[in-house]
């Protein structure tokens, strides 16, 4: 034993033990990142400033396309206000806060940061209304530029606010003294005491005033009836092209164009403004921006589907979704981001100032909030945004997260049903793992980030879209314009795990960028990641985000990485926070008590704290490098078939038509490990990968009766989608179902799950509904319908229908029918009994919506206008020596089923005479009770079930005599765990009131219901019963096959 301990100690100090990247290597990577940034920034300032962006291949500026206003790929972002400089200021400030690794960090970067601000103010003024407000190019943002609201907010407004916070010392820069020359004059938050800089510039809040000017020019876009902003605005003229805006009712419609602008925006564009606008309001004391941005967020969120998914396109005027697409990528990405980050930003801060600033505006006073009622106080709170994030991510995990391939990923699905919609992953979705890390969902973050890491390793960049089905670039969308999302997530996960694996991922990204994107005057995007073709554009976000996150990844001790404050990075990578010590003074009007009550939210079912770091492999120091699913990722992305040119190569002779025989090199290995920069010492000793899961599939095909039935199936009319719970099979002829075998945690065994109904792929949580009339007698190896022995449904037809649409089955309380789900198995069954939770939890809820007459194919004249009022409960069958079989009646049909009689609903119910016997414990019931009534209803409690049966007089069986005893449990004596009941036990053989063994046994069921349900049987016109079923195929349960 002592020898073993000695060996372990020796192993622990071996030189190849790697717990972190060497400091000299980190320093070199930081220098390389700084060089990368300055190669782009210096060339921009030399060849492109004061224009928006740089053409790195031709060393020319890139400006708006004024000849083609419809060129939104350029014009949405390029507003003619030196965009790249604004985007770069916060990166310069971060470089200034890093160690003095060379001339371009520390004091060198601080000088460039201060010079950049001075140059920007020289061109656009100091934000005041007087002569100093006019710059060399414009009076603030008084520019005839039609821009996208979202891009202008995240790049322009966010860049100005972040740089301002660095300039006044609220965000840290090592060695920078933000002390003002004197005390702040007055209490105007926009007029700060000047801070003198070495370049002679005095900073007194110029960027904040310019941010306010820009923000005011964006406000006209919020003049919509919905509160969802229009997608575009002209910085000088406002929104004359949106002719339906309420703004024109206030200001007049003279001079408006005849052609209306498209009013479609996206969830991200409308809902991702809260960070920048909230900080602008808090710093300036002007509440208009925070109110408008929060309203826009909640308006989008309030339109989520029944399953909690938001869509992509949405009409700002009508508030209606455009298209069914839902996902986490383009058009939706930053909405999720701003839900969580708004919670972080607002944490620990008061509610916004309710007063209204009357500061003079350069464009006239505007407040779009005046056309809407005030937002509820709760929707301003930090906790409200946390609740929205929890619910949003829960829906993403339930309906978009899919593991049907070799490795899990987030699919693009139908917003309303969760059905897979497109089979591609886009590069913008690479942000989501980093967001998960911030939210404490660390395991999921690591898992999701591996997909993008493998794709980057394969292509040395991320293609805009990658097809899961084709395992290649999707539809030719192979460009990479320098996007930051992947390195952003890598940075956040490294901060959460301290796993050195992510440092090597960052090194891979840096090396690939330098190798593939270098241009004479900057860094070019890739037009095609497969060919390496470059595009002549350096997007502003490359310097504003990509280089920034790269540097912060390698500078592990940067003061921003250690800042103990509620700060966030915006979706453009600009750090923001709400300063506590310099908040503007609030209104002197005392707020009402109801206005200051904070909304509080906590749900223990969600992650509410950060987890511990994953345990690292004791030899390699990396938990990620030791994951057993690494090969599964390589298999999913086809990385394992990609030659590794960074590994060993061998020379080969290739004949060239012009040069003759030439020597080229061929990779001797493929990528099985990634990133390619990962040193062998990072691999675990004797590490193994999990065996790829074998997908076992099967098919159920019902024969087509004739050619017409075959055509019916082909064009999908055999299925009816009236609910997000899944399709209902209207006609089995010619139907084909594809199934996949899976290990079910609920069953504890292998089960089937239907994945395709006809040609349609189902969502992860969709079921397929079959009518019992079609399938209950099927006993085939491929499709067997089995009846449950422990559970039935009791339907009650009331005599007086309510005033509303009464053709829908209702619960006893007028809402959703209470469903009591047993978790017991029939002792006599030799097969798995399906748990009610998985198969039947939503069946009654689904029936309510699926078979609402307005959605059936019945002619309107066939539907009873008043409609029946039907109550529905689950009931347990009795067990024990005194249990008798249920009466052999036909199942009561549900509304919309083939045998349902819509003209005369009472004919659907077999029993019409009912006797209410109370507890039936003290004395026998009247003799006429079982002889002239088909159903006896008793209350639970007071005595045993056997005693209740013993108080029922003898009777001769007939169609009009007693058929069923229903014992109603109104929550007085629950058994088992809370909210659960067990099957009623009749421990003794049934006896008559005279103590004689009953010759004709009485079937009994126990029904759990809300209080007051027993009394509802007084007005009953009929009682029906329906068996519960489940489906098996080849001896295994089909988990999502529901029999109605």
N, C-alpha and C positions, 0 to 999 in steps of 0.2 A: 504493500500500500504506500509506504514511504517513497519507494522508487517511482511509482506512478505520479505522486505529487511533485517530485523533482522534475520529471519529464514535462509535466504541464507548466511548471514555472519556467523551464528553459524555452518551451515553445512560445510562452507569452512574451519573451524579449527578443525573439528572432527578428532580423531586419526586415523580412518580407511581410511582417504583420502590419496591415494597413488600416488604421482607424480614421484617417483623414488624409486629404491631399497635402503634400509637402508645401510649406510656406513659400519657398522660393518658386515653386511651380504656380501657386496662386498669384504671387506677385507678378510673374511673367504674363499670366493670363489677364490680370488687371491692366498691365501696360499695353498689351495687345488690344484690349477692348477700348482703352482710351485712344490709342492710335487710330483704331477703326472709326471712332466717333469724330475725331478731329479731321481725318481725311475727308469725311463728308461735310462737316461744319465749316471748315476753312474754305473749302471749294464753293460751298453755297454762298458764303459771305463775299467771296471774290467774284464769282461768275453770275450769281443769281439775285442776291439782295439788291433792292428791297422787294423783288417779286416773291411769289409764294414758294415755288419749289425749284429744284435743280434738275437739269438734264445731264446726267453724269457721263454719258458717252460722247456728247458733242459739246460739253462745257458751255451750255446756254441756259438761260432761265426758262422755266415752264410757267405759263400764265393761263388765265381764263381763256376759253374759246369764245370770244365775243362774236365771231362770225356764225357760230352755231349754238344758240342758247340752249338747245336741247341736248347738248353734250354734257349730261349730268355727271359722267364719270370724272370729268375735270371740274365743272362749274359748281357742283355741290360743295366741294371742299375748298376750292381756291377762291377766296373772297377778295383778292387783291390787297391784302393787309399783312404781307411778310409772314406767311403762315409758318414756314420752317423755323424762323427765328423764335416765334412765340412757343412753338412746340419744343424747342431746344433749351429754353431758359432753365427749366427745372432740372434737366439733365446736367447742365453746366453747374448748377448749384449743388447737385449731388456729387459731381466730380470734385467740386471745391471742398466738400466735407470729407473726402477720402484722404488716405495717406499720401505723402509727397513722394510718389513713386517716380516722378519725372517732372519735366517742366510744365506738363499740361494738367496736373492735378494740384490740389491744395491751392496755394495762392495764385498760381497761373490760371486755373479755372475760375477762381473767384473774380479775378480781373476781367476775364472774358464775360462772366455773368453780369457784372456791373456795366461793362462797356456795351453789352447787348441791350440792356435796359435803356441806357442813355441813347443809343442809336434808334431804338424803337420810338422813344418819346420824341426825338428830333423829327421823325417822319410823320408821326400821328398826333403830336401835341401832348399836353399834360392832363387832358381830361376836363379842364375847366372851360367855362363858357366864354371867357375873355380872349384877348389876343394870344395868350400863351397856349390856348387850346388848339391853335392851328399849327400843323406840322408841315414839313416839306411836301408831303404827299396828300394829306387830308386833314380835315377838322375832325379828329377822333376817327370814328368809323362811318363818317358820312360818305359812303361809297355807293355808286350805282352798281351793286353786285347782288344778283339773285342767288342766294346760297341755301343749303340745306340747314334747317334749324339744328338738327342733331349734330352734324359734323362741326358746325360753328360753335356750339356749346362745348363739346368735349375737347376740341382742339384749341379754339381761340379763347373762349371764356375760361375754361379750365386752366390753360397755360398761363393766362394773365393772373388769375387768382393764386395759383401755386407759386409763381415767381414772386408775387407780392408777399406771401407768407414767409418765404425764404428771406426776402429783403428786409422785413421788419423783425426777423429773428424768431418768429413763431415756429418755424421748421428749422432744424439745426444745420449749421455750417460750422465745422470745426475752425476755430481761430477768428471767426467773424464777429466783430463788435457792432451790434445794431443799436448802440446807444444814440439817442437823439441829441441834437445840439442844445435844445432847451425844451421846456415843458410844452405839451400840446396846447395850442391856443384854442380856447373854447371847447365845446363838446361835440363838434361836427365830426363824425367818424370818417369823413372823406378828406378832412384837412388835418394831416398828421404833422407833428413836429419833424423838421427835416433831419435826415441822417446824412452826414457828409462822407463822400467816398473819395478815395485817392485820385480818381480821374477828374475831380472837380464837380461832379454831379451831386446834387442834393436830392435824396429820395424822400418825398413827403406824401406818398400814396398815389403817385401818377398811375400806376398800373391798376389800382383799385378803381380810380375814377374812370379810366378807360374801360374797365370791365363793366362798370355800371352803364356807361354809354352804349356799349355793345349789347348788354342785356336788355336795355330799353328798346333797342332797335329790333329785338327778337320778339317782344311782347305782342305785336299785332298778330302773330301766328296763332296766339292762344284765343283769339276771338272766334270761337266756334260754339255751337249749341251744346256740344258734347263735353267740352273741356279738353278734348284731345287736340293737340296743336296741329295745324297744317304742316306739311313737310317742308315747305320752303317760304322764304321771306326775302324781300329786297331791302338791303340795309338802309337805303335812302327813302324809298317810296312805300315800304310796307307790303301790303298784300292786295294790290288792286286787281290781281289776276284771280283771286278767290271771290267771285262776285256774290256768293250767297252768305258771306260772313256777316254776322251781326254788327261788325264794325262799320260797315257801309250804311247801316240804318242810322247809326249815330252821326256819321260824318258826311253822309250824302253819297249817292252813287254816280255822280257826274264824272264822266271821263273813264268809266270802267270799260275794260275790253269786252268784245262780244264773245270771244272764245274763252270758255272756262278752263281753268287749270285742273289737272288730275288731283284729286284730294286724297289719294291713297298714301298712307304712311305705314309704318311698321311698329310692332310692339316695342322693339328696342329704341327706335327713333322717338316715340312718344313718351315712353316710360322711363327713359334713362337720362333724365335731366335733373333729378332731385339733388344730387351731390353738389354740382356746380351752382345751381340756383339757390340752394339753401345756404351755402357758404356766402354767396353774394349778398343775400338778404341779411344774414347775421353780421357781416362786416360793414355793410352800408347803412343798416337800420331801415331798409326799405323792404317791407314784407311781401311785395307783389310777386316777386320771383319764386320764393319758396311756396307760396300758396298755389300759384299756377302749376308749378312742376309736380307738387304732390297731388293736386287734383288730377292731372294727366295720368300719373301712375295708377291711382286708384280707379280711374275710369277704365283703363285697360284691364286691370286685374278684375274688376267687377264683371267683365264680359268673358271671363274664362268659361270653358265648357263644363258640363255636368261632371266630367271626370277630372276637372281641375287643370286642363291644359290651355295655354294661350296660343293664339295663332300667329301667323307672320304678318300678312297685310291686313290693314283695318282702315275703313273709311273715316276720316276725321270729322266729316259733317254728319253722317248717319250713324256712326258708331257700330257699323256692321263689319263682320270679318269678310275678307276677300280671299277666297280659297280655303281649302281644308287643312293645309299643311301646318304641322306643329313639330317642334324640335328644340335643340339647344343652340343651333348655329345661327347663320346669317339671318337678320331680321328679328331675332328673339333673344340673342345671346346676352346682351348687357341688361335686359330687363331683370333677369335672375340676379345678375351681379349687383344691380342697384337696390334690389330688395334687401339683400344681406348687408351691403355696405351702408345703406341709409340707416339701418339699425345701429351699426357700429359708429357712424359719424354722429348720430343724435344721442348716443349713450351718455348719460350724465349731464345732459343739458336741459334747460327749461324749454317749455313750449315757445313757439315763435311769438314775437311781438304782434299784438293784434292792432296796434295803431297804424296809421297810414302816413308815410312820409310825403311831404309836400315840396320836396326839393325841386327846384326849377330844372326842367328837362330841355335838352337841346332839340328834341323832336316833338315836343308837345306832350301833355300828360295822358298816359294810357294806363288803364288797369282792367285787364280782362276778367278779373275776379268779380267785378261789379255785376256781371250778367249771370252769375251763378250764386246760389246760396252758400253761406260759409261752410267750409269743411267741418265735419264733426271733430271735436277736440281729440277723440281717440285716434283719428287718422293722421294726426301730427306726431304721434308718439313714436319713440324708438321701438317699443314692443310690438306695435301694429305691423311694422315692417318685418320684424323677426317672425311674426306669425305668418305673414305672407310668404316669406322665404321657406319656412317649414312646410307649408302646404304645397307650394310650387315644386319644391324638390321631391316631396313625397309623391306627387303625381308624375314627375319625370321618372322617378325610380320605378313606379308601378307600371307605367304605360310606355315609356320610351326606352328604358334600359332593357336590353335583350341579350340573351345568352344562347340563342338558337344556333349560332355558328361556333367555330372553334374557341372563340373568346368573346367575353361580353363587350358591348359597345352601346352607344345611344343612337337609336334609330330615328328616322323622320316618320312620324305617324299621323294618322288622321286625328284632327283636333277633337272631334266629337266621340269617336269610337275607340281610338287607340290602335286601330289597324295599321300595320306597316304601310307607308305611303311611298317612300322612295328608298332605294337601297344604296345610299351614299353617305359618306362622312365628309363634312367640310372643315377647312382649316380653322375657321373662326371658332368652331366648337372646342378647340384645344384650350380655350380659357377655362373651361368648366372644372377640370381637375384642380386648378389653383384655387378656384372659388370653394370647392369642396374642402380643401385643406384649411382655408380660413374658417369654414363652418364647423370644423372638427370632424368631418367625415373622412378621416385619414385613409382608412383601408380602401374605400371607394375611390379616393383621389389617386392613390398610387396605382390601383388597377386601371383606371381610365387613362392615366398619363402614359402608361406603357404602350398603348396603341399608337399614340402620336410619336413616341420615341422610336418605335420600330419603323413607322412610316418615314420619319426623317432619316433614319439609318439607311433605309432602302433607296430613297430619292435624293439624299443630301439636301433636302428642303421639304416643305409640305405642299403638295399640290392643293389647289383651291378646292377641288372635290376628288374624292377617291371612292370608287365603286366597290362595295362589298361583294356584289354578285360577280363582277368581272375581275376582281382583284387587281385593278389597274386604275389609272386616271380616268375620271368619269367625264364622258362627252367632250373630251378635248379641253376641259378646264384644268389645265396643268400649270397655271402660273403661280408664282410666289413673289409678291411685291415687297417682301421684307417684313411680313407680318410678325407681331411680337407675342401672339397668344401662347405659343408653345413654350418659349423661354420664360414667359411670365409665370406659367404654371410650374415649370421646373424650379423657378426661384422660390415660389411660395411653398412648394412641397419640401424643398431643401430646408427652408427656415423652420418647417414643422417637424422634420425628422432628423436633421443634421447628418443625413446619410451621404457619404462622399460619392456615392454613385451618381448623384445629380450634378456634382461638380464636373464629372467626366462627360455627362450629357451636355452641359454648357460648353465644355471645351470642344466637343464634336461640332456643335452649332457654330461656334466662333471660327473654327478651322474651315468648315464648309463654306461659310459666308466669305471668308477671305479668299478662298480658292476659286469660288464660282462667281462672286458678285462684284469683284474689284473692277473699277473703271477708272480712266485717267483723272476724272474730276469728282469722284465720289463712289457711291455704291449703287449698282443697278439692280432692279428687281429681275427675277427670272421670268421670261415669257413662257417657258416650258421647262419644267424640272427634269424632264427626260432627256432633252437635247442640250440643255444649258444655254439656250438662246436668251439673250438679255434684252430688257426693255430700257428705253432711254428716259427713265424717271426714277428719282429717289424720293419716295413718299416721305412726308414730314414725320410720320410716326416711326420711321426707322431710327432717326436720331432721338425722337421724343420718347419712345418706348423700348424698342428692341435693344438699343445700346444701353439704355438705362437699367433695364432688368438684368442684362448680362453683367454690367459692372457691379450691381448690388449683390448678385450671386457670388461673385469672386471676392468682394470686399465684405467678409463675414463680420467684421467689427465696425462697420460703418455706423455712425451715430443714428442714422434713420432706422437701421436694423435693430437698434436698442432703445428706440424712443418709446417711453411709457406714456402713451397718449392715445386717444381714440382717433387716430388718423387713418386715412384710406388712400389707396391709389384709385384714381378715376379709371374709366374704361380706356382713356388715352394715356394712362400711366402718370398722371400728375398727382403728386401727394397733396391732400387737402385735410384740414381740420378746422374745427370751430374754436377759436381762442376763448379761454374762460376769463382771462384777466382784463380783456379789453372789449367786452361785449358792449354794444351801443346801449345808451340809456333807454329804458322802456317808457311807455306812455305813463303820464302822471295819473291817468284815469285808473282807479282801482278796478281790477277785473273781478267779475262775479265768481263766487265760489265754484259754480258749475263749470266755469271756463278753465280753471286751473287744475282740476282733478285729472291726474294722469291715468291713462289706460295701462293696466298691468296684465301681463300675459306670461304664463309659464305652462308648458306641457311636458311632462316627464317622458312622454312617448318619443320625443325627439332629442337629438343631441344638443346639449346645452352647455357643454364645456369641452375644452381641448383635451384629447387623449394623451397618454404618455407616449414618448418616442417609441417606435417599434424596436424590439430587441434585435441588436445587430448580431450577425454571425460572429462567433468568438474568434475566428481566424481571419476572415476577410474584412471585418468591420462594417459590412454592408448587409442590411436586411433585404434590400431590393435585389441585389445580385444573387441572393440565396433563394429567391422565390421559385417555387416549383412550377409556376405557370409561365415561365419565360419562353419556353419553346412553343407553348400554345399561342402566344402572341406572334411569334415568328411564323407559325403556321397560318394564323388568321390573316396576316398581312402579306403572305408569300415571301417574307424576308428570307426564309430558309432556302429558297430557290434562287436568291440573288447573289451573284458573284461578289466576293469580298476583295476588292482591289487594294484594300489597306493591309491585307495579310500577305502571305507568300504568293509570289507570281512566278511564272515560267515563260521563257522566251519561245515564241513560235514564228515560223517563217510564213509570211503572207505575200502573195503575188499582187503587185500594184500595176495597173495598166501603164502608168506613166513612169514610175520609178523602178519597176521590176520587182525583185524579191526584197522585201523589207522585214525587219524584225519588230514584232509587236509582243505584248505581254498578256498573258492569260492568267486570271486568278485561279489558284489551285484549290481554294476553299470557298464555300458559301457562307453567308451570315447565319450563324445559329445563335450567336451572342451579340448583344448590343448594349450600349453604343460601341462604335468601332474604336473609340479611344480608351475603352476599359482595359486596364492592365491585367495580366493574368493573375496577379496577386490578389485581385479583388474577388476572384472566383472562390466559392467555398470548397473546402477539401471534401472530395468524394460527393460533390453536389449532384443531385438527381432532379430530373424534371418529371412532372406527372405524366402518366400515359395519356395521350389525347383521347378524349371520351368518344367512344363509338356511337354514332347516331343510328338508332334502330327505328326504322320507319315502316309503316304499314298503311294499307288502304282499305277502305270499305266502299264498295260500289254496289248500288242498287240497280237492278236491271231496268232498262227502259221498256215500257209497254209497247210503244210504237214510235214511229218517226217524229210525231208531234211532241211526244214527251221528251224525246232526245233533244229536240230543238229548244224546248222549254228550259231544260237544264243548262244547255249551252249558253243561253242568253241570260241566265241568272234569275229568272222569274220564279224558280222554285224556292228561293229564299226571300224572306221579308225582313228588312232591317228597320225596326221601329223603336229600337232602344239601344243605348250604348252597351248593354249587357251582352249583346250578340244577336245573331240572326235566328229567325224562326223558320223551320222547314215547312213549307206549305205543301210540297209535293215531293215524295221520296223517289219517284220514278226517274231513273237516269242520274240520280245524285251520286257524287263521288266525294268521299272525305279522306283526307290525308292525315295520318296520325304519327306521333313521335313518342317513343317510350322515354319515361323520365322517372327518376327516383323522387317520390313524393314524401315530403316531411310530414304531411298530415296523415297519410296512410301508413307510413313506415314501410313501404314496399314499392315495387315498380308499378307504374300505372301508364295508361295511354293518355295522350292529350291531343285533341283535334287541332291541327294547325292550319288546315285549309278546308274550306267548305266550297266545293266546286272549284272555281279558279281563283277564289279570293282568300288571301292569307288573313288569318284572324289576329287580333291583338292578343297580348300576353294574358289578359284576364277576361277575354271574351269566352262565352259559352255558346253552345249550339242547342237550341230548344226544339224538342220533338213533341208532337201531339201524341198523347197516350193512345188515342184511337188508331194511330198509324203503327205504333211499334210495340204495344204492350204484349202482343201475342207472338212476337218474334223470338225464336229460339234457334239461332244459327251460330256456328262457331265464330263467324266474323262479327255478328251483332246479336247479342242476347239481352233482352229486357227482363230484369228481375224485380220482383215486388219486395219492398221493405216490409218486415214483419212487425216493426216496432212503432210505426208512425203513419198517421193518415192526416188528411185535412178535413176540417168541418166547415161547410159553407152555410151561411144563414141568410135567407131572403127576407128582408123586412117588408112590411105592408105599406109603409108610408115613405115614398122616396123623398129625398131632400130636394131643394130648389136648384142645386147646382147640377153639373153633368153627372147624373146618377148611374150611368151605365158603366162606371168604373168601380171595380171592387174596392171597398173601403175597409179600414180597420174599425174596431169597435169605438175608437175615439175620434173617428172621422179623418184620420191621417193614414200613415203607412200601417199596413196590417202587422200586428205583433207576431213574430215568428219565434217559436221556442225550439231551439235546435238541440236534440238529444246527442249525447256522446256515449251511447251504449251500443252493444252489438247483440244480435240474436244468438243466444248460447247454442242453438241447434244448427247454426249456419257454419259450414265448413269453408266458406270463402270470405274474403275481406268484405266487410260491410262499409259502404262509403260513409265517412263522417258527414253529418248534415251541414257542418260549417262550410265545407268546400263545395258541396253540390247544391245545397238547397237554401243557402243563406239569402240569396238575392232572388229566389224564384218568385216569391209572391210580389216583391217590389217590381220585378220585371213584368209579371203578368199584368199588373196595373197599367203599365205604360204600353206594353206590346199589344195588348188586346183592347185598347181604348177604341171605341167604334170609329172615331174620326180617322183612325189609321188603318182600318180594315178595308178589304175590297168589297164589302157589302154595299149595295145601293143605298143611298140615304133614306129612301122610302121604307126600307126594311128594318130600320132601327127605331125602336120605340123612343119617342121624343122625351118622355118622362124618364124612362130608363129604370132599371131595378137598382135597389140599394143592397149590395151584397157585402156581408162581413165574413171574414175568413180567419180561421185559427188553425194552428197545428195541434194535434192531439195524439197522446200515447196510447197504444193498445195495452191491455192488461196482460199480466203474466202470472204464473203460479197455478196451483191445482184447480182454482175456481175460474180460470180464464176460459172463455168460449170464443170460437171463431167469429169474425165479423160477418154480417149478412152479405150474401153473394149478389150485391146489386152492381149495376153498371156505374162506373165513375161519373160523378156529376161533371158535365162539361164546363170548361172555362169560357169566358167571353172571347169570341173570335175563333174558337175551335170548330172543326167541321160539323160537329153534331149539335152545336149550341143553337137553341131556338130563340131568336132575337125578338120575334113578334109576341110570343107568350113566354116570358122568362120563367114563370112559375112551373111550367111543364118540365123544366130541366131538373127539378128537385123532387126526389122520390117520396119524401115524407112531409106530410102537411099537418098532422095532428101532434101537438106537443103538450106535455104536462110538466109543470114546474113543481117539484116536490120538496123544495127547501133543503134541509140537511138530511132528512129521513133517518133520524137517529132514535127518536123517542118512541115512535109507534109506527105500525104498518101504514102504507099509503092506501087510499081508497081502492076498492076492487076494480073500479072502472078505469083507474089510471093505466094499467098495462093492457087492458082488454080493448080500450077504445082510443088509445094514443100510441102512435108509432115511435115517439121519442119521449123519454123521461129525462128531464134536466135536474140535476141535484147540485147543491153546493158542497165544496170540499170542507172537511173538518167535523169535529164533534164526535165522530166514531170512525171505525175502520171501514175500508171499502167493502169488506165481506159483510159487515153489519148493515150497510146501506142496501146491498143487494138482498139481504135476508128480509128487509122490510117491504119488498115489492111482492104483492100477492101473486098467486099462481094464475096462469092464463093459458088459453089454447092458441097455438100459433096460427096466424092468418095474416094476409097482406095488410090488414088494418090494425093488427095488434102490435104489441111492443117489438121493435126491431133493434133499438140501441139505447143504452143509458150513457148520458154524457155527464161527467162530474166536472164542474167548473171550479178551477182554482184561481181565485182573484188575489193571489199573493199573500194569503193568510198563513199558509203552512207550507212553505217551500222546502224541498228536500235537497240534499247534496249541496254543491257550491252555490253561491249567490247567483240568481238569475237562471239556474238550471233546475230541471225536474228529472225524475227517473220514472220508468214505467210503473204503473200502479200494480201492487202485489195483492192478488187474491189468495191469501195463504190457506184458505179452506175451501172445500167443495161448496158450491152454491146450495143454499137452503131456502125453503119457503118460510113465511112467518110462523108456520107451525112446527118448524124444525125438521121438516122432511126434505130429503135430498131432491133438489130440483131436477125434473126430468128434461125440461126444455130450458137450457141455460140461457142466460142473458148476456149478450155482448156488451162490454163496457169500455169506454175510453176516458182518459183524463186530459182535460183541456186547460191550458194556462192562458189567462186573459187579464186585461186591465180591470180595475174596479168598475162596477156598473155593467159589466158584460152579461152577467146572469139575467139582469132585468130586461135586456134587449130581446130575450127569447119570448117575452110577452107579446110583442108585435110581429112575431115571425109568421110569414106565409108559407115557408118551406125550409126544410133542412136537407142538405146533401152531404155526401161523403166522397172523398177521392183518395185513392191509394197513392203512395209515393213509390217511385221506381228509381232504379239506376241501371246503367248500361255497362255490359262487359264485352270485350272482344278478345278472343283467343285466351280466355281465362283471366284477363286483367281488367280492372275497372277503367272505363273511359271517364276521366275525371271531370271533364267539362261538357259532358253530354247530359242535358237536363230534360227530363220527361215531364210534360205538363199534363 
